[in-house]
C-alpha cells in the first residue's frame, strides 16, 4: 500500500466517525449509499462533496475545511473560500452520492 493510499484510508476511517457540524436529517440518512459516503455540499460548477471537518493550517494557523468526494480524493480549502458561495449545503433529500 502506498503512503498516499494509507493516509487516505486512515483519514477516511478516522473522520468518517466524526460528528458533522450540522445534524443529518432522517431523509439524508435514507439516501446514504451502501459505502456510507454521502454529500453534504455541491460545488457551483458541479460535483458533490462531503465536509469531513474544519482544521488549522500549520503554516499560518488559518482555519481550513477538509472535504472529500465520492471517489475518496481529500481536499483542503480555506474556510473563507469554501463558504464564499462556491459550495452550497445540500438540503433534505439531495445528498445521495
N, C-alpha and C positions, 0 to 999 in steps of 0.2 A: 504494500500500500504506500503510495507517495505521501509525502508530508502534507501536501495541499489537501488530498482527499481525506487524510486522517483529521486534519484541522476542521474541514467542512463537516465531517461526520461528528466530531466532538462538539462543534458549535451547535449543529442541529440537534444532537441529543441533549445537550445541557439546556439550551434555550427553548426547546420545544416544550419543556416542562414549566417554563416561566409563566407568570400570570400576565395577560395582556393589560395594557393601560386602560382600555375601555372594556366593560363587560361584554361577553359574547352572547348575542341573543339566541334563544332557542332555535329560531329559524336558521341561523347561521350554522349551528351545530348540526342540524339536519342535513345541511349541504356539504359537510366536510367529506372529502373523498376518502377512499379506503386507506390511502397512505398517510392520512392525518393532516396533510397540509391544506390550509385554506387562506385565501387572500383577504387582507384587511384594507388594502388601498389599491386604487387604479391610477396609473400614470396618464397624464393628459394626452400623450402621444400613443397610448395603448400599452398593454401589459398590465399584469396584476402582480401584486407583491404583498408579502406578509411582514409587518413590523415585528421584529424579534425583541428589540429593547432599545432604550436610549443608553448611550455610553459617553465616556470622556476621551477625547483625543489626547494622547500623551504629549505630543509635541507642543501644543499651546493651551491645553486644558479646556478646549472648546467642546460644547456638547454636540454629539452626533447621533443620528438614527442608524441603527443596524437593521437591515431588512434583507429578505431573500425572495427568490422567485420559485416557481413550481419545479424547476429543473435542479434546484439546490445551489444556485450561484448566490453568494452572500455579498451584499453591497453595503457601503457606508457613505452617508451624505450628511453635511452639516444640517442641524435642526432648522435653521432659517431657510435653507433651500428646500428641504423636504416639505415644510408647511407654507411655502410661498404661493401655492396654487398649482404646483406641478403634480401633486398627488391629491386624490380625493378619497376620503374614507368611504368604504362601501357600506351601503345600507343593508337592511334586513333582506335576505333572500338573494343578494347579489354577490356572495362571497365564494361561490364554488370555484375551485381552481381548475 
